[in-house]
Every structure is written in C-alpha cells, then in structure tokens.
Amino acid sequence: MGEAGSGGVSGGRGLLFEGRDVEELHALVSARFAPHRLTVLDDRPVDGRFRCVHEGAVALYELGYGAEVDVTPGELPEFYNVHVPLAGDGAVTADGVTLSSALSIVNPGQRLSMRWSGETLNRVLIIPRPTLDRALSVRLGELPSAPLFFAPVLDRRAGPVRAWLRVVRAFAEFADSELAVRSPLGMGHFEQLVVNGLLDAQPHRLSDAVAGRGPAVLPGAVRRAVEFCAEHAHEPISVADMALAARVSVRSLREGFRTHLATTPLAYLRRVRLDLARRDLLAIAEGHALGTVTDVALRWGFVHLGRFTGHYRQSYGETPSQTLRGGRRRMGSAAAGGPETIHKGAPFPP
C-alpha cells in the first residue's frame, strides 16, 4: 500500500545510513527512535536507507530496510509514531492488535511491533508528547492530565486525512528545500500545521472540543470526577462517590458527563477499569506479572466474568483470554530486553 507519487526524496540531504551493515543501521534507528529488536527474515542481506528529513519540535525521517524485517520496540516512549508508507507495505501491531493498515499512528505507552517488506520505504513522523500537549493546551485552555490517544488507523478514504497527508508531503518537501534553512520561522509554522492538522483530522476522545464543536474546557465538576476515577478506580466507588468528589448532585454529574464526554459516569468508570485490566493482562502475558483473567477482573471490580469479557471484546476486539494467549505466543519467541539484531535462523537470546 504505497503512497503513489508521494514525493519520497531520493537525494542525499540528511542521509544517516545507506548500505548493508545491519548492526550500524539498527544502532542508528535505536538512537533516533527507541531501543528495539530487529529480526531480518530474508535470506538476502539488508540494503537499508535511513534519512533525517527534519528534526525540531517534530521529526521526520525516511526509512527502508531493503529486506523483510520484524521490528519490535515494545512499549513506545513519550512520542506519537506515525507511519506513512511511500512504497511497499507491512503490518503494524499495537497492544497486541494487528491494525488494518500500515498507514497508522501509535500512541505513547502502547506496545508496538512491525513487519516490513523488502520493498517498503516509510515516511516516519515523530511527534513528542510535549509538542502535542502544548498544541492541546492552546486549543483547550489547560494541559491534559494523560496522553491523548488517537484512533490507530489513518483512513485515507476520509477527506480530512487525505488533506493532512498532503500537508505532511508538503512539509517534507519544504524541509528538504534551501528555504527551510533560511526560514526557521516558516519551519515552525509548518510544524504547528502538521500537529494541529492531525488533531483535527484523526479521531480521538477530544475531537469535538479541539474542533470547537463542544466546550473548550471541561467544567470543574466533570474534571474533578474524572480525576477521582483515575485515582480510585481500584476501590468500590459509586456514582454517588463520584458526585461527592465533584461537589455536585448525581443528576448534575450525569448531565455533565452526557454533555461534555458523551457518556455516563458509570460507563466512563468502566472504561477506566477496562484500560487498567488490559494493562495488567498484557503484563501477565509478557511475563512481567502473575495472575489469571479472573484475578484481573476481580481486581478491577468486574465480578461477572461474562459481562467483563463482553465489554472487553467490544473495547479491544479480542477476549481477555486471547490477550493472554497472544502475549504468551510472542514470549515464546522473544524475551524482553534492549536493542538486539537477529538474523534469520539465529535463535533468540535467553
């Protein structure tokens, strides 16, 4: 699924690597992005190319390995990772779920793995969380208390997404021009356009607020209730407890959640607990903790296992048991650790 005619630059400006030394390429990518495991799946050697188009408030790179590879960084650091295939294709998995398209965005803290074909050339956009948080604070009037999570697949059938991809292409072309060096202010405006355009084009839980279709700032009562949920999700709290913490009536709290978050207080609390349950299940699956689905469900207040499974499947597209099995299959072939390069036929290290 390449981006036909998308203007991948073939020149040498910003070239970090070109060649067949897989260890060097791996080290450079680890230093610029995150420590990761690189597994070369082809019999042929890599013929890689890694280019820095721009580094600033956001960073833009072009990366291709010239061979089929698996890339597994694990949990993503504090940045948003956007992949725009310019040629070839691949598969991106976030938190154990394989995305329907490699044209994707992975959020801070999500567990990431990728497989790329030998023909793949990716445009990789890195947006540090502080950069996106600053844009949000301007739009909303306050800093968010937790990372904003975008929907993971960028749907090029959607008009706003297509327009944003054209902005990214123009950004790459400008960054590669002589004018960019002479106009840092222009480059700064381009960076803001890329970040704010993403906030408007790609769905997320604050889409209405940042687009001006809803209140710019959550009312204090709703914000206090949200913070109370985050801090006390492990306790047997009720809507009445949330209302007490928010210093409003139960009726007013329900109205506030319906108006500003398009949900109910109980549904919001359930989603917070589901997210925490998924975090624990992934930790168990990867060997970082012990426990069962029942243990995790009860820990987060889900006493009816059938309903827990139903809510979990609706939220994440798989059952809790599938999360555990998927992680254990991955653990069978890879151990957690720092950057490693693995060639076809070589065993994973212990």
Secondary structure, 3 states (H helix, E strand, C coil): CCCCCCCCCCCCCCEEEEECCHHHHHHHHHHHCCCCEEEECCCCCCCEEEEEEEECCCEEEEEECCCCEEEEEEECCCEEEEEEEEECCEEEEECCEECCCCCEEECCCCEEEEEECCCCEEEEEEEEHHHHHHHHHHHHCCCCCCCCCECCECCCCCHHHHHHHHHHHHHHHHHCCHHHHHCHHHHHHHHHHHHHHHHHHCCECCHHHHCCCCCCCCCHHHHHHHHHHHHHCCCCCCHHHHHHHHCCCHHHHHHHHHHHCCCCHHHHHHHHHHHHHHHHHHHHHCCCCCCCHHHHHHHCCCCCHHHHHHHHHHHHCCCHHHHHHHHHHHHCCCCCCCCEEEECCCCCCC
